[in-house]
Structures are given as structure tokens and as C-alpha cells.
């Protein structure tokens, strides 16, 4: 379900789906690169994904995000 991710993780995921790099995500959300990496790691774990592409695909399939 969409509520499996925190609001911030969802924001990071949407920016990942747009193709933004970690530095771009950090800049847009006013957080550090390290915090972005932590959020991405949490996203991978929660979606059981191995990489960014798989995380985005899983989130689309589950209806968490739309593109």
C-alpha cells in the first residue's frame, strides 16, 4: 500500500522516477546527500528492490506513484 513509505520517502521516490540524481534530490528537498541515500536505502528495503530502476517499477506496479 502507498502508506508503506513515509511522506519524505515518497518525495524522494518521485524525484528518482523523474531521473534526478542524489545531489539534485538533496538540493530540491533541502537535505544532505547522506540523507537522500538513507531514504533511498529505506525505499529499497520497503519495496524489496535491488536498485533505483526496480524501486520505481515496483512503485508504479503497486500504484504508489504514477508517471
N, C-alpha and C positions, 0 to 999 in steps of 0.2 A: 504493500500500500504506500501511497505518497508520503504518509507521515513517518515512514521508516527513516527518512533523512531529516536532519534539523533544517531550519529555515536557511541558515548560512550555507550548509552543505548543498542545499538546493540551488542557491545563488551561484555557488562555485560550479556545480554541475552544468547549469545552463550556460555559463561562460565557457566551460570546457567544450560543450556541444557546438558553440559558435566557432571553436578553434583557437580560442585565446590561450596564450602561453601563461605559465605561472606568474611571471612578472607583470603581465597585463592584468591578470585577475587580481593580483595583490594591489596594484595601482587603482583599479576601478573600485575595489571594496575597502580601500584604505586599511589594509592589513599587511603583514610581512609575508615574504616568500615562504618562510618556515611555516607560518600558519596555514597558508594555502596548501602546502604539502601535507600537513596534518589532516586538513579537511579532505583532501583527495584520498589519502590513505584510509580514512574512515568511510568514504564513499565506496572505495574498492571492497572493503571488508563487508559493508552492509549489503552491497549488491552482488557479492561473490564474483567480483570482476578482477581480471589479471592486469588490465591496462585501461587507458583512457577510452579507447575505442569501444572495448567491451562494456565499460561502465555506461557510456552514452547509449549504446544499442540496448542494453538491459533496461535502462530507464525509459527508453521510448517504448519498448515492448510491454513494460509494466504500466505504462500510462503516467509515469511520474513527470515526464516532460513531453512537450510536443515541439516539432520543428516545422 
